Amino acid sequence: MAPPPPAQGLITTIWIGFNILLYTSDTFAAQFSLPLSKNYSFYTIPVYCILTYLPYWYSVLTIQNSSKDRWDNANPKSTKHIDSVQKSVTADTYGRYERGKAAHNNGLENFPLLIAAVVMSNMARLDFGMLNGMFGVFVALRIAYTVAYIRISGVNASYFRSMMWMFSVSILMYINIRSGQVLSKTHI
């Protein structure tokens, strides 16, 4: 078996280092703390919901504006329709369409982890400033990730996109783990 490409080794190293920092140090979370007295963390859910559906809408509009064939809204996932769409647009346009759908699916896959982080952190009554800051960084990373997912088509650049995904998921994992630590010490 061949060794991983250098970019994969770099990503693995960054991933391990980031997780060690994230899971062992509350000072890391404090760096993202915002001096706000109100809790805005619940707004992360509707913002993320919109952010998750934007790439899908972008994909459909991209095909509608570029395709000779009409978009089949009654059966948009049929193989026959997708094949006709692929034949009627350029490879670059179809690639953006596919990556937009993939970004949408990735957002849906990460939604349960976000909801758990928001609910658990509020049940644990974690510091509002820390929550606002961490969820703000999470949303910023997901915006950058979504744009990168749609725009980046090269393999080497895609590793940068994957790092953004790893950092965003690590933030949610940290919040869930920290909430679990607090909740395990109290009775709900």
Secondary structure as GFF3:
##gff-version 3
##sequence-region A 1 188
A	DSSP	alpha_helix	6	24	.	.	.	ID=ss1
A	DSSP	alpha_helix	26	31	.	.	.	ID=ss2
A	DSSP	three_ten_helix	41	43	.	.	.	ID=ss3
A	DSSP	alpha_helix	44	66	.	.	.	ID=ss4
A	DSSP	alpha_helix	79	88	.	.	.	ID=ss5
A	DSSP	alpha_helix	91	123	.	.	.	ID=ss6
A	DSSP	alpha_helix	128	151	.	.	.	ID=ss7
A	DSSP	alpha_helix	155	184	.	.	.	ID=ss8
###
